[in-house]
Amino acid sequence: MYARRLDHLPPYLFARIDELKAEKQRQGVDVIDFGVGDPDLPTPAHIVESLCEAARDPATHHYPNYAGMLPYRQAVADWYASRFGVSLDPVSEVLALIGSKEGIAHIPEAFVNPGDYVLATDPGYPVYKTSTLFAEGNVHEMPLREEHDFLPVFDEIPAAVLERAKLMFLGYPNNPTGAVAPRSFFEEVVGFAREHDVIVVHDNAYSEIAFDGYRPLSFLEVDGAREVGIEMHSLSKTYNMTGWRIGMACGNESVIAGLGRVKTNVDSGAFDAIQHAAITALSSPQDCVEESCRIYQERRDVLVAGLRDLGFEATAPKATFYVWLKVDNSMAFTTTMLNDAGIVVTPGIGFGAHGEGYVRFAITRSVARIEEAIERMRGLFS
């Protein structure tokens, strides 16, 4: 009945987590959910008001521009210039996305032929792999190990893979590990991509969720980056807009054009009213982002302190709202947490084989709920 390509797709991790959570809730369990990285904080009021105002204008009710409104793309370019010191042509180097997941899902269709290789981090955001499979490409998994600061080691990639590699997915600050990358790593990426003619797709959705004064880089800040790839970004995490579905792809003109050709054939662009709201988000003072980071940092500190008190080796991330915790067995730990404590965490193996031995906590719940979760865990692990 189904197309054969679906046979190669694993169940989407977070959909399965939602099913397990719902089953427990039907049983009357008060579930504390640290599973999916969906902010519990509301979208700031000034952004919501901008959407409402724009949605009342009949001019926004028609098909949008496929590439995105030019004022939105200009706002993205202005934000990149202000935040990262990166100069972008809003016409040829910026493309509106219906969330960065959509861009990640579509870009292999533009550049990957059946049998080509895509290099993807493992553990990594599951869509890196599934998008490759939809394009009938092969995934080569680049292990992220603690001893290498959860950065891939390019020398480990076999020569036979490199000969057929077309695309590489990276993302720092990293989901799920919370790791960050220094400028020297991105410089290494540029050199590697040039040598092997690989397009780099850097997923930078978490650049604004950072703590202790740390300011994550954009891949596009590095000399030569625009010659070899693009960066995907999103308003989802920065402005608590996950349900709004608005993001951007920025960088190499030819890569942007290729992705745009796919998009013109499979979607009709992002709703103009949402783009107006996104302009407001990007161009207004960023106090709301700073406040979100303050809240997440407090939650991070409470969770990490609680986990350490229980005897775990918990590391406080510099960025993202994830805590990547080492455990003996990711599925056993996850199952025990859900069945015996009513707590949802994400098993590391769901992000790839090299995620085994870890679980991910999303700190998208209040301090009170985090403290309650620690008390529930105390009954299991102390």
PyMOL commands that set and color helices and strands:
alter all, ss='L'
color gray80, all
select helices_A, chain A and resi 4-8+13-26+45-55+58-61+70-84+100-111+127-134+146-148+154-156+159-162+183-196+219-221+225-228+242-244+253-266+272-283+287-309+330-341+348-351+353-355+367-381
alter helices_A, ss='H'
color red, helices_A
select strands_A, chain A and resi 32-33+94-97+117-122+138-143+165-170+199-203+229-234+247-251+322-326+343-344+346-347+358-362
alter strands_A, ss='S'
color yellow, strands_A
deselect
rebuild
show_as cartoon
